[in-house]
Amino acid sequence: MTAAPASAFQADHLPTDPPPLLDGRLSDLLAGKKILMTGVTGFIGEQILWKVLTELPETKVRVLVRRKGSTNARERVVALVKKKIFTAVRDAAGGAEELASRIEVIEGDLPNVPELPGDIDVLLHCAGDVSFDPPIDQAFLTNVVGTKALLTRLIESVTGPDGTLTRIPHYVHVSTAYTAGRRRGAIPEAAHSHDVDYEAEMKAALAMKDLIEAQSRTASQLTKLRRQAERLHRQAGFLTTAEDTEVRRKEWVAAQLVAAGTERARSLGWTDAYTFAKAMGERVVADLGKNIKVSVIRPAIVESSLIHPYPGWIEGFKMADPIILAYGRGSLPEFPASPDAVIDIIPCDFVVNAILAVCATEPEVGAPEYYHCASGARNPLTFRGIFEHVHKYFSEHPYGTGQKSAKLALWEFPGAAPVQRLLQVTEVLHGVAERALTYIPRSPMTRGLAAKLDRAAASSRSCANTSRCTRSTCSPSCISSTTGRSRCTARFIPTTPTRGASTARRSTGTSTWSASTSRRSPIPYGAWSRHVVGAVSAARRTASSSRCPRARSGRTSSSRSTWTAPCSARTCWRRTCGHGSPSWASAVGCARWLA
């Protein structure tokens, strides 16, 4: 890839004093250290815990885990180490209980953090709300209020009776590469420049829930929701109508909180409440961590592992998996994105290696260090590149066999505008079908039509979220090292970048992110539209043939669709380009850090 001109990186504004490289193996540098971790039950935290237990035997590990229902924190940790990823280290320890005995469990939650031990060397905070369309109060409660509470407890634990610090711990904060928001150009490894008051935004976000809850209980809003419920459940009786009205009220509150977060974020230069809250969390860290050592890590889109614990490891069915599987099954005929838009993906094991390497650093007190962990412009991956990889794989390894194998679509990438128009038409057709079904007599055919309509609505909602996520455009570039080499690596071993496999080193090129489209080819009607059109036609035929008006009762609340897309499909591409899509390079992500 051709290197970008030096002027593109705003060299005068880049850091000129990178911290020294690590000298030695991480197993030696972190030996005897006491590390307290949050978020170990999550995707990244789970692999960090596995890496510490497997490769850092002399490191003392503590975890902050919340109680879940009747299961206490200790039981959750025992269940965690029973997972497949811990098989080898669990067998070596003699069982799950024996392995869990190496882990000191502290029961607590964010923001309800208990008192912490006073001998913590490193506090690694990688917990947080990872929903990309969160209600604004939840986004701030976890990512801002929770971070503030955790840092406050950490400082309290190392403060003596006279108010002075008895030790200087190292606080490592896992953020996201997309806290830069809609900024363009070179994004340096430094604090983002803005004058947003995180205290004021935090108070307003938490107060928003009470405000919207009060609005949802006004006479005008309740009347509107009740009439919607009556149109669907009039024949079922008053209690069913009342129950559905309350369900609709809660759904309305949740939707309004999401909209409030999105609009507030966009008004200040971020794309959604998630990145906005994460950026405010970084300000909390910089503000409260003035007297301790602080490091902030900003990973891009974290995907499945490249090497460790084994190629392709990922916890759960998330990230790009739903989209890839849908394509292999023939259920995704088109995708609303620009083929040349860059999607910055970094393998999970690279991010874990980077995080643990940062834990071994010694930043200056009051001078936070920032680390970007991404593939950057050195090794860009575009949507067309992803399509080519996935298409090639399923061509060689079909999802089904024989007659069950699906015909693979050839994406033309029409862009968001045609998809948005189609979705608007689909929404209108869905509404017509919903009303038509209320006049059809109850029968097995009616229930079948209702089920088809519900599935079509879910598919349409999922596609709408995908379309909305691919509409952001920006053209930032990545930064280059002033020394020309990766910094803060433990036994760094260079690797050759290849398309489709992210490297995690400091980059020297630029990349352009764009979700606009240069082609305006029409998008074919998908399965969701065919279902809706078919349901409408069948409903009209059945309704016209029904002779008894009293027999035309609507569906009960048990068969009403909630119209909610699967979380996996919604979160997968929200990471892609809905966060400002900057292109960063990493300093510490080599997958061979223990070589």
N, C-alpha and C positions, 0 to 999 in steps of 0.2 A: 504494500500500500504506500502511495506517495506521501511523504511527510508534509505537514502543513507549514506554511511560512511562520517564522518566529513571531511576526506581528499578530498572528491570530491568537496567540496565547497571552497577550498582554503581559509580557515578561517582567515589566517593572513592578507588577503587583503580585508576582509569585513569591512564595517563601524562599528566602536565601540562606536560611540556617536550618537545614533538615537535621533531625536528631541522629546520633551515631548509630551505626549498624550494630545489631546484636552480635555478641562474641561468644559463641558456644552453642550447645544443644539446649533445647527448651527443657528437657528432662533435668538438666543440671541447673539452669537458670531459675526454674520454678520449684526446685527441690526444697522442701521444708516450708514453702509458702502456704498460707491459709487463704483459700479462695472461697468467697461466698457468691453463689450464683442464683439468679432468678430466671424464670422461664425455662426450666429444665424439662418440663412436660411438653414444650413446644418443639417445632420442627428443628430449628437451629440449636436450641439448648440441649436437646436430646443427644445430638451428635457431639456437642462440646463435652457433655458429661461422659459419653463413651470414650472420647479421645483422652480425657484426663485419667479415667480409670484404667485405660489400656496402656497408654504411653507415658504417663507421668505418675509412676507409682509412689514417689516420695512427696507428692503434693497433697495437702490436706484439703478436702472438699466439703463444703457445706452448701445446702440448698434451702431456699425459701420457697415453700410450697403451700398452697391454700387447701383447706379442707373442701371436699366436694361431696355434699350430701352427708350420708352417714360414714363415708370413707375419710379417715383422717389422713394427714399429710404423710405419715410414715407408711401407711398401707399403700398410698399412691406411689411412693418411691419404690416399694417392693414390687408392685405391679409393673412399674416402668422398667426395672432391670430384668424383668422376665421377657422382654421383647427380643425379637430375633437378633437385633443389632448387638445385644450384650451376650450372645450365646457363648462365645469363646472365653471372655473374661469371667462370665458367670460360672462356667464349668471349671475354670482354673481356681476360682475362689471356693468352690464346693457347693454352690447353690445360690439362689436369689437372696435368702436371708443373710448368708455370709457376705455376699457382695454388698448388700445394703448396709452392713455394719461398718463399712468403710466411709459411709456418707453420714454426716451429721445433719439431721433434718430439723429445720425451724419452721413451725407452722405459722403462717401469716398470709396476708393478701395485700394487694395494692388497692387503695391507699392505706389500708389498716395494717401498717407495718409494726411488728412488735419490737421490743428492745433487742439490739444486736450485740453480739460479743465484742469486747473491746480489743481483741487481738487480731482483727481482720487485716490482712496484707493487701488483698485485692477484692474489690466488689465488682462483679461482672453482671451488669443489668441488661438482659436481653429479653425481658418480658414486656408485654404491651399489647394493645388492641391492634390486631393485624387486619381488621375489616377495612375495606377500602371505600365503603359507603356507610360509615358509622353515624349514629345520632351524635350531634355535636357534644352533648353532655357526656356521653360515654367515651368519646374520643379524648376529651380533656381529662376526664376522671382517671383514666388509666395512664395515658401518655404524659400528662402534665402534673396533675395532682399526685398521682402515684409516684412519679419520679421525684417530685419535691419531698414527699413523705419519706422515701427511701434515703435520699441524701441527708435529710435532716436527722434521721435515726443514725446514719453512719457517723456523722459529725458528733452527735451526742455520745456515741459509744467510745470515742477517742478523746473526749474533752474531760479534763480533770476538774476537781472541785473549785480550783481557782480560775476556771474559764479558759485555760490554755490547753493546747493539744498535746496529748501524751505520746502520740505517734502520728505519722503522716501516711494514711492509706492511699492506695491507688484506685480511683474510681474509673471503670471502663464502661462506657455507655454505647450500646448498639442502637444506632439510629437508622436512617435510610438515605440513600443517595439522592432522593427526590425532595429533600428539604429545601433545595435551591428554588423550588417552585417554577415560575415561568421565566426565570432569568436566562439570558442568552450569553453565548461566548464562553471563555475559559472559566471553569469553576475551580478555584484553588482549594487546597486542603487547609481551610481556615474557616473561622466563623463567618456566616453570611451577614452581609451588611443590610440591616433594616432597623427601623425605629418602632416596631410594634411592641406594645407593652403587654407582656405575657400575663401579668397579674390582672390587668383590666379585662383581657380576653378570657381568662380563666373564670373570673367572676361572672361575666356576661354569658358564657357558655353554660355554666351550671344553673344560672337563673332562667335560661331559655326553656328548660323543661317545665318549670312551674308556670311560666307564661303561656306556653302552648297547651298545657293541661287545662288551664283556666279557660282558654279559648275553645277547647273541645267540649266544654260543659255549658257553653252559652246556648240559649234557646234556639237561635237561628241555626247553629251548627248541628245540634241534636235533632232538630226537625228535618234537616237535610239528610242526615244519616238514617233516621227512622224511616223516612219515605223510601230511601233506597232499599232498606231491608224489607219493607212492606211489599214493594214491587216484586220481590223474589220469594217471599215467604207468607204472603197474605193468607193463603189457604191452610198453612200449617198452624196458625193460631198466634195469639198475642205473646205467649212466653217465648216461642221460637223467634218471633220478630224482635222481642226485647233482647234476647241473647245475641242475636246477630248485630243489632244496633251497637251493643257494647263492644263486640269484636271489631266492628268497623271504626268505632271511636278510637280504640287503641291503635289500630292500623294507621289511622289518620294522624295521630300524635307522632308515631314513629316516622312516618313519611315526612311530616313537617319538620321534625328535628334533623333528619338527614338533609332536607332541602336548606334549612337554615345554616347548617354547617358548610354545605357546598357553596352557597352564595357568599357567606362571610369569608371563606377561604379565597374565593375568586376575587372578591372586592379588594383583598390585600395582596394579591399576586401569587397565590397558590392555587392548585387545581382542585383540591378536595379537602375535606376535614381531616383526613388521615395525615397527609403531608403537612398541613397547617399545624396540627397538634404536635407532630414530631418536631417541627421547627421550633415551636414554643418550648418543647421539652429540652431542646439543646440550649435555649436561653436560660432555662432553669439550672441546667448543669453548669453553665459558665458563671452564673450569678452566685450560686451556693457553693461552688467548688473552688472559690478563690484561694483558700488556704490549704488545699490538698492537691495531690497529683491527679490530673484528669486526662483521659483520652476518649475520643469520640470516633467510632467506626461507622462509615456510611456505605453499606453494601447496596448494590443495584438489585436486579431481579434474581433472587436466589432460587436456583433450580436443583434438580437431583444431582447426586455426587458423580464426579468423574472417575475417581479411583477408590476412595475410602468411604465407608467400610467395604463397599464393593460397587462396581460401576452401576449407575442407575438407581442407587438407594434414594428413597424419598419416603417420608412418613405420611401415610394417608393418600387420598386421591385428590390432588390439588395442583396448583400452578397450571402448566400447560396440558396436563394429562387429559382433562375432559375434552379439550379442543382436539387433541391428537386422536383420541379414541373415537370421537364423533366423526372425524374425517375418515378414519379407517373403516368405520361401519357404513360409510356412505351417507351419513346424516347431515353433512355440512357441505352443501354444494358451492358455497361462495363465502368469502370473508371480507368484511368492510375495512380494509386498510390499504395504505400505499405500499406497493411491493418493495420500494426502496427505503422505506422507513426502518430505522435501526432499532432493534430490540436488544437492550443490554442485559445479557444473561451471564450469571456467574455461578459455577457449581458450588454446592453447599460445602463440600470438603475444603475448597479454596477459602471460603469465608471463615470456616472454623479454624483453619490453620492461621489465617490472618489475625483473628481475635485472640488466640492463645499467644501468638507472637507479640501482640500489643500488650498483653498482660505481663509479659516479661520485660517491658521497657521501663525506663525511669524518667518520666517527663518532669520538667521543672515545676515547682509549686507555683500556682497562679498563672501558668502559661499552658492552657489546654492544647493537646496535640490532636489533629484531625487526620483520619486515614480514609481514603476512598478505595473501595473494593469493587471493581467492575472490570469488564472486558475492554471498555474504552474504544478509542479509534484505532488502536493497534490491531484489534481483532474483531471488527464489527460483524454482526449477524443481522441480516435483514429479514423481513417477513417472507420475501421470495425465497431466501435461503432456507428458512424453516420449512416452507412448503416443499421445496425440492428434496430436502432430507426425508421428510415424512412420506412424501409420495414415493420416493425410491424404496423406503423401507417396506411399505405396505404392498408395493409391486412385487417385491421379493418374498415377503411374508404376509400373505393375505390374512385379514382378520378372520374370515370364515373359509371353509373349504367347499369345493364343488359348487352346487347351486346356491349355497349360502354366502359365498364370497360376494362382497359388494363392489360395484363399479366405482372406481376412484374418480372424483371430479377433478377438473383442471381449473383452478382458480384464475379468474381474470382480474381480481382486485378492483371492483368498480368504485370503491370509495364509500364514504359514509352517506353522502346525499341520496343516492338511489335507494340504499337500504332504509334510510329514514323515511322516505316517501312510502316504501312498501310497508313498513311497520305501522305507519299512520293509517293506511288503508286496512291493514290487518286488524288494528284496534277497532276501527269502525265496524268491520264485519263481525268481529267477536261480540261487540255490543248488540248488534242486530240478532245474532244467533242466541245470545243469552235471553233476550226478550222473547224470541220465538219459542224457546223451550218452555217458557212459563205457561204457554197455551196448549202444550201437548199433553195428552193423557199419560198417566204413569204406566210404564210398560218396560219390559227388558230392552226394547229398542230405544226408548227414551233415555234409559240409564246408559246405554252404550254411546248414544250421541253426546250425552253430558260428559262422559269420561273422555271421549275424543276431543271435545271442546276444551276441557280442562288441560289436557296434554298439549293441545295447540297453543293455549294461552301461556303455559309455562315455557314452551319453546320460543314463543314470540317475545316474552319478557327477557329471557336469556339473551336472545339475539339483540334486543334493544340495549341491554347493558353493554354488550360487546361493541355495538355500533357507537354508543356514547363515549366509550373509553378510547376509541381510535380517532377521535376528532381533534385532539390537541396537537398543535404544531409548534415546534421550536427548533433552533439550530445551535445548540451550545457545542463547545469543543472541550477536549480534555487537556489536562495540564501535563507538562513535562518536567522531569527532574532537573534541578540545576546542576547536579553532578553527573547526569547521564546514566545513573544506575539505580536500581531499586534500593530503597532504604529499609532499615529495620527488618532484615530477614535473617532467619536462623539457618545457616547452611543452605543458602539460596542456590538452587540449581536451575539455570536458564532452560526454557523449553521453547520450541519453535511454534509460533501461533499457527493454527490451522482453522479453516473456516468451519464453524459449527462447534468448536471446542474452545471455550473461553480461557484466556490467560489472565493472570492477576498480577500484572506488573505495571510500572509507570509507563504511560504511553506517550508518543511524540507526534501523533497525528490528530486530525480533526474528523468529526463525523457529523452528518446532518440528519436531524430527526424530523420527520414530517409525516403527518397522517393525512395530508391532502392527497388528491389523486390527479394524475395526468390523463387518465382514461375515464371516460364516462359511458362505458358499455352498460346496457340494462342488466339488472340482476334477475335471474330466473326466480319464479315463485317457488318457495321452499315447501317442505311438508306441512309447516304450520298453516300456511295460507290454504293449501288444498284441504286440510282438515276443516278449517273455518268455512270455506266456501261449500264443502260437502255437507257440513252440519246445517248451514243455513238453508240449503236446497231441500234437504231431507225434512227439516223442521217445517218448512212452508208446505211441503206436500202432505205431511202428516196432519198439520193443523187444518188445512183446507178440507181434509177428508173426515175430520171429527165432527159429528153432528150434535153432540151434546155439549153445550157451553159449560155446564157444571162439572163436566169430567176433565176440563182443561185446567188442571192444577199445576202449580210450579214445583220445582225441586225443593227438597228439604235442605236444611242447613248442612246436613252431613255430606251432601254431594256438591256443595258450593266450592268452587276453586278459590284458593287463597292467592292465586296468580303470583306466586313467588318462585323466582328462578333458583336453581340449585346454587348454593354458595360457591361451590368449586368453579362453576362457569363464570360467576360474577367476579370472583377475586382473581381469576387467572389473568385475564387481559386488562384488568384495572391497573395492574402493575406495569403493563406494557408501555402505554404512552399517555396515560391520564395523569401523570405526575410531573409533567414538564419535560420528561425524557432527556435529561442531561447525559453526557457521555463522559465517564470518569475512568481513571486508571488506578490500579492498586499499587501499593508499595510492599505488601507483605503477604501475598496470597499463594505462594508456591505450594503445590500439592506434595512436594518431596521435602518438606521442612524437617523431617526427622532422619533424612538420609545421612 
